Amino acid sequence: MRNSLKKVYLLISVLMVVMLAACGEDNTNTSNASENSGGPVSAKIGVISYMTGPGAAYGEAITNGFNLALDEINEKGDVKIELVIEDSAGKQDQAMTVAQKLMSSDDIVALLGPTLSTEMNVVGPEADINGIPIMGTSTTAAGIPQIGEYVFRNSIPESLAIPAALEKAVNKYGVKKVAILYGNDDLFTQSGFDTMKAEAEKMGLEIVTIETFQKGQSDYNAQLTKIKDLQPDLILASALYNEGAVIMDQARKMGIDLPFVGGNGFNSPQVIEIAGEASDGLIVATPWFGEKDDPKVQEFVKKYESAYGHKPDQFAAQAYDALYIMAEGLKNAGEADRDALRDALAEIKDLDGILGKFSFDEDGDVIMEPTVLIIKDGAFQQFE
């Protein structure tokens, strides 16, 4: 009798397994049918942003750009996106911690950020190993997209921006001699220096001195005195806006009225806010110019100013376009799948954004022409 009961229980168990498998199969088929029925793809995207600390203005601008694009994208309804935002505080270890937290969630299909190249240098390889697409919107140091096939960026690298700015400055002012000043404890500013030095040598310019500083430094008297004594025609400065603005302020107070060519981190309205009139003469190259006579640009500026009370900068604009790039990738992938999204992103060509026509090259790097700007009369203007 006991054996008979065992057989009955075994038969019931087998039947239940079959029924559950059938139910699971039906649910999967229903889910796939729903996903492929023409309805919008829904996806969660993780954001790693520099929200607190001395460079928080970068993170604020970036997340503002994301949120403005998010409202528009979701309203259009082609895809539905939810952002999960984490603060890195501009630190490698914190960026890695929050990145791992985001990547461990199967619901997160991609990452945007982190803000600094130093952060991407540790987060990018981790994302690539985990097979999750990651796009830097402000990471401009050399070698970022080459980290791996899942790593992208839509920010113009220093290797494109600095040569464009330097060439215009040299032609405008007849530059023969330059001094270089850079932050030697940050991957981003070091990369900018490498590009500045290589480009100056390529153009046959005399480099009269190379001076260094560190994050948070407040006194640049020694470096600037040496530069002043050597009488260059131009100063090349690879700095984040905090240090860069102070450098320009102290330079002007010492009577150094030379033009500056800055790297990408120098390209922020915060430079004007901190240094005031002393920021006049800063030359930078950027894909973003808020005064551009383009309806898309002016509409974005109007919406941004209405939402946040001030004009957008390059970092807000790049973030805004980046989310639209992600949305295009999701739409073309047709599903919230990491591998499918990665492949769809790699195929994007000539996407029309507020920064212009955008494409990725074979490495996942940006293809776009920069615009050269100069700060004059307390505002960024096109440098002619």
Long-range contacts (C-beta under 8 A, 24 or more apart in sequence): 35-334, 35-335, 36-334, 36-335, 40-77, 40-78, 40-79, 40-80, 41-79, 41-80, 41-330, 41-331, 41-333, 41-334, 41-335, 41-336, 42-79, 42-80, 42-81, 42-82, 42-336, 43-79, 43-80, 43-81, 43-82, 43-109, 43-110, 43-330, 43-336, 43-341, 44-81, 44-82, 44-83, 44-84, 44-105, 44-107, 44-108, 44-109, 44-336, 45-81, 45-82, 45-83, 45-84, 45-108, 45-109, 45-110, 45-111, 45-112, 45-323, 45-326, 46-83, 46-84, 46-85, 46-86, 46-99, 46-102, 46-103, 46-105, 46-108, 46-110, 46-111, 46-112, 47-83, 47-84, 47-85, 47-86, 47-111, 47-112, 47-113, 48-86, 48-88, 48-95, 48-98, 48-99, 48-102, 48-111, 48-112, 48-113, 48-114, 48-115, 48-119, 48-123, 49-85, 49-86, 49-87, 49-88, 49-113, 49-114, 49-115, 50-87, 50-88, 50-89, 50-90, 50-114, 50-115, 50-116, 50-119, 51-85, 51-87, 51-88, 51-89, 52-87, 52-89, 53-89, 53-90, 53-91, 54-90, 54-215, 54-216, 54-242, 55-90, 55-115, 55-116, 55-240, 55-241, 55-242, 57-241, 57-268, 57-270, 58-115, 58-116, 58-138, 58-268, 58-315, 59-87, 59-88, 59-90, 59-115, 61-268, 61-312, 61-313, 61-315, 61-316, 61-319, 62-113, 62-115, 62-137, 62-138, 62-315, 62-316, 62-318, 62-319, 63-319, 64-304, 64-307, 64-308, 64-312, 64-316, 64-319, 65-137, 65-304, 65-312, 65-315, 65-316, 65-317, 65-318, 65-319, 65-320, 65-322, 65-323, 66-112, 66-319, 66-320, 66-322, 66-323, 68-300, 68-303, 68-304, 68-307, 68-316, 68-320, 69-319, 69-320, 69-321, 69-322, 69-323, 69-324, 69-327, 70-323, 73-323, 73-324, 73-327, 78-327, 78-331, 79-327, 79-330, 79-331, 81-323, 81-326, 81-327, 81-330, 83-112, 84-108, 88-113, 88-114, 88-115, 88-116, 88-119, 90-115, 90-116, 90-119, 91-119, 92-118, 92-119, 92-121, 92-122, 95-119, 95-122, 95-123, 96-122, 96-123, 96-126, 99-123, 99-126, 99-127, 100-126, 103-127, 103-130, 103-132, 108-132, 109-133, 109-330, 109-336, 109-337, 109-338, 109-341, 110-134, 110-135, 110-326, 110-329, 110-338, 110-341, 111-135, 112-137, 112-319, 112-322, 112-323, 112-326, 113-137, 113-138, 114-139, 115-139, 116-186, 116-187, 116-188, 117-141, 117-144, 117-187, 117-188, 117-191, 118-186, 118-187, 118-188, 120-144, 120-147, 120-151, 121-147, 121-187, 124-148, 124-151, 127-151, 131-338, 131-339, 131-342, 132-338, 133-329, 133-338, 133-341, 133-342, 133-345, 135-322, 135-325, 135-326, 135-345, 137-315, 137-318, 137-319, 137-322, 138-264, 138-315, 138-318, 138-319, 139-188, 140-188, 140-191, 140-192, 140-263, 140-264, 140-265, 141-187, 141-188, 141-190, 141-191, 141-192, 142-191, 142-194, 142-195, 143-191, 144-365, 145-363, 145-364, 145-365, 146-363, 149-342, 149-346, 149-364, 150-342, 151-364, 152-345, 152-346, 152-360, 152-364, 152-365, 153-364, 153-365, 153-366, 154-318, 154-321, 154-322, 154-325, 154-355, 154-358, 154-366, 155-264, 155-287, 155-318, 155-366, 156-264, 156-285, 156-286, 156-287, 156-366, 156-368, 156-370, 157-365, 157-366, 158-191, 158-192, 158-195, 158-238, 158-263, 158-264, 159-195, 160-285, 160-370, 161-263, 161-264, 161-284, 161-285, 161-286, 161-370, 162-192, 162-195, 162-196, 162-199, 162-261, 162-263, 162-285, 163-195, 163-199, 164-285, 164-370, 164-372, 165-261, 165-262, 165-283, 165-284, 165-285, 165-370, 165-372, 165-383, 166-196, 166-199, 166-200, 166-203, 166-236, 166-261, 167-203, 168-283, 168-372, 168-383, 169-234, 169-259, 169-261, 169-283, 169-383, 170-203, 170-205, 170-234, 172-383, 173-233, 173-234, 173-259, 174-233, 175-205, 175-233, 175-234, 176-205, 176-206, 176-233, 177-205, 177-206, 177-207, 177-208, 177-230, 177-231, 177-232, 177-233, 177-234, 178-205, 178-206, 178-207, 178-208, 178-232, 178-233, 178-234, 178-235, 178-236, 179-207, 179-208, 179-209, 179-210, 179-211, 179-227, 179-230, 179-232, 179-234, 179-235, 179-236, 180-207, 180-209, 180-210, 180-211, 180-235, 180-236, 180-237, 180-238, 181-210, 181-211, 181-212, 181-213, 181-220, 181-223, 181-227, 181-235, 181-236, 181-237, 181-238, 181-239, 181-247, 182-210, 182-211, 182-212, 182-213, 182-237, 182-238, 182-239, 183-212, 183-213, 183-214, 183-215, 183-238, 183-239, 183-240, 183-243, 184-212, 184-213, 184-214, 185-214, 185-215, 186-215, 186-240, 188-240, 188-263, 188-264, 188-265, 189-238, 189-239, 189-240, 189-263, 189-265, 190-238, 191-238, 192-238, 192-263, 192-264, 192-265, 193-238, 195-263, 196-236, 196-238, 196-261, 196-263, 200-236, 208-232, 213-239, 213-243, 213-247, 215-240, 215-243, 216-242, 216-243, 217-243, 218-246, 219-250, 220-246, 220-247, 220-250, 220-251, 221-250, 221-254, 224-250, 224-251, 224-254, 224-256, 225-254, 227-256, 228-254, 228-255, 228-256, 232-258, 233-258, 234-258, 234-259, 234-260, 234-261, 235-259, 235-260, 235-261, 236-260, 236-261, 237-261, 237-262, 237-263, 237-266, 238-262, 238-263, 238-265, 238-266, 239-263, 239-265, 239-266, 240-265, 240-266, 241-265, 241-266, 241-267, 241-268, 241-270, 241-271, 241-274, 242-270, 242-274, 244-271, 244-282, 245-270, 245-271, 245-273, 245-274, 245-275, 245-278, 245-279, 246-274, 246-275, 248-275, 248-278, 248-279, 248-281, 248-282, 249-274, 249-275, 249-276, 249-278, 249-279, 251-278, 252-277, 252-278, 253-278, 257-281, 259-283, 259-374, 264-314, 267-313, 267-314, 267-373, 268-313, 268-314, 268-315, 269-310, 269-311, 269-313, 269-380, 271-375, 272-375, 272-378, 272-379, 272-380, 276-378, 277-378, 279-375, 279-378, 280-375, 280-376, 280-377, 280-378, 281-374, 281-375, 281-376, 282-374, 282-375, 283-372, 283-373, 283-374, 283-383, 284-372, 284-373, 284-374, 285-370, 285-371, 285-372, 285-373, 286-314, 286-370, 286-371, 286-373, 287-314, 287-317, 287-318, 287-355, 287-356, 287-368, 287-369, 287-370, 287-371, 288-313, 288-314, 288-317, 288-318, 288-354, 288-355, 288-371, 289-371, 289-373, 289-380, 289-382, 290-317, 290-380, 291-380, 291-381, 291-382, 292-371, 294-354, 296-352, 296-353, 296-354, 297-354, 300-354, 317-354, 317-355, 318-355, 320-353, 320-354, 321-353, 321-354, 321-355, 321-358, 324-351, 324-353, 325-351, 325-353, 325-358
